[in-house]
Amino acid sequence: MLVTMLRKEFPHRFQGASSEEFAVAIGSGDYPHVKLKNLPHATGVAPVLMFGSVFREETVYPNMVAMPMPGTHLQCFVVWSQFQRVCGGFRTMRGKGPNSGWHGHGQLVFGEEFSLDWDALIPQVIWRGTDFGYLPLLARPKKTQPLGEHIESLVIERKLRGESKEDKMMEATQALRENYELLLPRWKGCVISAEAELEVTKGKRDLAWADMKLSRSMHNGIFPFTLGSKKYLTYDEVGIATGQFLGSLETAKYKYQIDLGGGGGTTWLGTLAKLSMPGLLFHHITPTKDYIHDRLKPWKHYIPVAPDLRDLREKFDWAEHHPKQAKRIADQSTQLMRHLGTEEGFGEMYQEAFVEPLRRIIEAYQPLSTTHPESSWRDILESLPEGSKMKPRGM
């Protein structure tokens, strides 16, 4: 995809055998697979194009450049490069409205197209997803999924002594709360939601303020199992952590969204989808970010939430007591997504997030004809010290 777009955008530079060589380091994945002992990596000069999430704090790896993530985002950039069309990932799910695009089905839910009015939205913080691991090589101490490990054993060893479901729910919630700091952010959300539901059972509220639950489970890196699997049996029995799957349209009926980070610390598609919805986004701030996050501004397009969610209740209460300001932020995020779904808006983003970074790299690149006029790129690679992982293809 990268080579295709390079030839499309810079035809004068890439003319086959008649052109100078061009070398650039690229990476792809949920997050930068860099060993902690090598961070911060502040001495790098040559750019590294990262097609995935990058470090939020740019001083950690200053020569790493955030590029569109594989899947929907990168494919949308290719579609624009080849056809000057906005793909479904940036268009409304319903084929009408200001950013319905050229043809095919969109993936975003805008309130106007589905008659979802702010005042009629359900006033809860909603989230559904999988218990995807969280920055497994970067998060220290490593966060855990309480399945088959000591946290779940605490719940089981107690044998849930209470007789009523409410008693069992209280015991299980307390066991998880005692180990809160060890949990993945998504499991932290489950604990907060269980506590919110207990407030309802105790008569303190009519509706739980938070409903963040798992709808799928991970197993060996994939999630084929439903929540009826044995891995979740204890939690299903006591009514915490697990919830019914909600599609985009059902999710959009809630007033407050949250995009809890997953394997790479971000959601890739989740943030994008929730920005378009009529509700307000609580954006989970983590050590990583995606290329599109630089277009988002806190308190303009979203309300930032701490990595451990410690301030989520406070931010929710603020939004409830300041509905006009909350709605303004929600409307501004929707406007941003509508703009990015237009030919003008997506074209701007394509130039800023893809073409311009590559232009700067291409212009700064010094071909071997100027730095090593007597050598070819193959000669250079063959001369590298023993143990180097950079070798010509086929060697």
Secondary structure, 3 states (H helix, E strand, C coil): CHHHHHHHHCCCCCCHHHCCCCCCEEEEECCCCCCHHHCCCCCCCCCEEEEECEECCHHHCCCEEEECCCCHHHHHHHHHHHHCCCCHHHCECCCCCCCCCCCCCCCECCCHHHCCCHHHCEEEEEEEEECCCCCCCCCCCCCECCCCCHHHHHHHHCCCCCCCHHHHHHHHHHHHHHCHHHECHHHHHHHHHHHHHHHHHCCCCCCCCEEEEEEECCECCECCCCCCCHHHHHHHHHCCCECCCCCHHHHCCEEEEECCCCCCCCCCCHHHHHHHCCCEEEEECCCEECHHHHHCCECCCEEEECCCCCCHHHHHHHHHHCHHHHHHHHHHHHHHHHHHCCHHHHHHHHHHHHHHHHHHHHHHCCCHHHHCCCCCHHHHHHCCCCCCCCCCCCC
